Amino acid sequence: MPGFFVACFLGFLFYNRYVDDYQKLQALSKASELEAGEDGCRLATREKERGIILTRARMSNGRSTSLLKSLLNSACENNCLYCPMRAGRDFQRHAFLPDEFARLVINLTNAGLIQGVFLSSGVSGGGVRTQDRLIDTAQLLRKKYQYQGYLHLKIMPGAEDDQVAACLGLANRVSINLEAPNEKRLPVLAPQKDFNSQLMRPMQRIAEFRRNTAPVSAWKGKWPSICTQFVLGAAGETDRELLETTQSLHRDYLLSRAYFSAFTPQEDTPLAHHPSVPLRRELRLYQADFLIRDYGFNQEDMVFDRQGHLPLNIDPKIAWAERHLAGLPVEINRASKEELLRVPGIGPKSANRIMEARRVRAIRDFSGLGKLGVNARRAAAYILLDGRAPARKMRLF
């Protein structure tokens, strides 16, 4: 989005009665940077420099949209040991009233700057009261201002069942930050939170609503998707623990997306001197989680080192294939979809295309795999084409 139009609109805010709202939005948008929950990246540098975080997010339908990412309140009564918003940290706090934030969203939407909102908050006055303020904001947007855009709402620790139901009726996506994979690890990060009663209970209620209740009260007749976030590396958790948890969440709680945030130490927090976690660990966990969610793998299939971590130097799908397919390649013309999905370079779409193409004629040409969406170079060492290893044919090209 052109920075010129952003500058014009923000200038309008500055020289009118919205000056306080703009300054608060700068602070609260910056405070939301550690929140995950959308696939995307920030926009142009000029827009970042103005202090408002806009996220170019990818939706489930493949389209992208521009989201305002902000907190409603940066005051927090929790003392999470890694968090820059923790109660014991000295910095200026800011807060919006629900109607203030709702009006600002409408102004930004009408100016063509955003098509959606990612809204979270620090916990102030307890999780229940904080959730009420988030719900009030969402209700004002949907009912008073007839807001039709994308809305992602955060579920607070300890949110009550009726609050969870209200969020499901207003949002396109909801999220609960588990932060750690289990009740053993969470106290290292967030000693005031209870893993089962405050975090897993709302997650369970969301799954029950989506499974057992017709979405007649949901926004546009469709229950929102659900995601969660983990803080990587600060609690001593293993990749095996994380994948055990995400596997259960995908299977039993209808989780759409798990986000992994590599720990980065924050000044003036108890974990300020804890080492940063390499981003490569994030990548390997995302790859492994996608294999579990979309490819029919489970965490027992993963190759872990002795400490229970995924090797950083190899893609987990290739690590599996090296153990199981290097001496027993998959025959492309006879393999089931499940077998095809185990081959590096073949994904759900290309597996379907292979199965459709071979109904017409056998696939014998290595270059033809690329036309079906296969990453043929990744697949070559693990497949046969009509009984022949395509790696030998690569010499012809």
C-alpha positions, 0 to 999 in steps of 0.5 A, a space after each residue: 500500500 503506497 506510503 503516501 496515502 498512509 502518511 496523508 491519513 495519519 496526518 489527518 489523524 494527527 491534526 484532528 481530535 484523533 491525535 491521542 488515538 493515533 499515539 496510543 495505536 502506535 504504542 499498542 501496535 508495537 506491543 503486539 509484535 510478539 503475537 503470532 496468529 497469521 501467515 504473513 509479514 509486515 508491509 513497507 518500511 515507511 509504514 513500520 516507521 510510522 509505528 503502526 504494524 500492518 500485516 500482509 496476511 494470507 487467508 485459507 482461500 489463498 488470498 492476502 489481506 492487510 490487517 491492523 495488528 494491535 492490543 486493546 491494552 498493554 497493562 498486564 497483571 501477569 508476570 510471564 518471565 519472557 514477556 516485555 509486557 509483564 507486570 514487573 517491567 517499567 514502561 508506559 502503558 496504554 489502553 483503548 476503550 472498546 468504542 475508541 478502538 472500534 471507531 479507529 478500525 472503521 476510520 482505517 477501513 474507510 481510508 482503504 488502509 486495512 481489510 481486517 483486525 488482529 486484536 489481543 490484549 494484556 490481562 488487566 482485571 483478570 482474564 474474564 474482565 479482559 475478555 469482556 472488553 475484547 468481546 465488547 469491541 468486537 460487538 461494537 464493530 459487528 453490530 453498531 458499525 456493521 463491520 464486515 472485515 476479517 476479525 481475529 480475536 484472542 481468547 484470554 487465559 481463564 475465559 468462561 464458556 459463554 465468552 468463548 461462545 460469544 467470540 465464536 459468534 463474532 470472529 473469523 479466527 480465534 487463538 489461545 496462546 498455550 506458550 508451552 507444550 504441557 503443564 510441566 513446562 508452562 510454569 517456567 514461562 508463565 508461573 501464574 497461569 494454569 495450563 489445563 484449566 485456563 488454557 486447555 479448557 477454552 480450547 476444548 470448548 471451542 472444539 466442542 462447539 465446532 463439532 456439536 453445534 450448528 454454526 447458525 450463530 457464527 459470523 456468516 454461518 461459519 465457525 472460526 478457525 483456531 490457532 495457537 502459539 508456542 514460545 520456543 526454547 525458553 522452557 527447556 521443552 523438546 521438539 518431541 514434546 511440542 509435536 506430541 502436543 500439536 498432533 493432539 491439537 490437530 486431531 482432537 481440538 481441530 487446530 488449524 495452525 500452530 505458530 512457533 516463535 523462537 525465543 528472543 531475550 527481552 531487556 528487564 525480564 527474568 530471562 533477559 540473559 537466556 540465549 536466543 533460539 535459532 530461527 532454523 528450529 522454527 523452520 524445522 518445527 513448521 515443516 514437521 507440523 505441516 507433515 502431521 497436519 497435511 501429509 499423514 505423518 505422526 510425531 513418531 515418524 519424525 527423526 529426533 536426536 538423542 535430546 528429542 530435537 529435530 536435526 537442524 541440518 535436514 528437512 524432516 521429510 527428507 530425514 524420514 525418506 532417507 531412512 525408509 525410501 532410499 533403498 525402497 523407492 515408491 513406484 509413482 504409477 502404483 502408489 497410494 495417495 498416502 504413499 505418494 505424500 511420503 515422498 519429498 517434493 510431492 504435496 497434497 495437490 501434486 499427489 492428486 494430480 499424479 493420481 488423475 494423470 496416471 488414470 489416462 496413461 502411465 507416467 514415464 517421463 521425469 520432466 512430466 512430474 514438474 508439470 504436475 507440481 512435483 519438485 522432481 529434483 527432491 523426489 528423484 532419489 525416492 521414486 520409480 517411473 514404471 520400474 525405472 529410477 528417474 535419477 538415471 535419466 537426469 543425465 540426459 538433461 
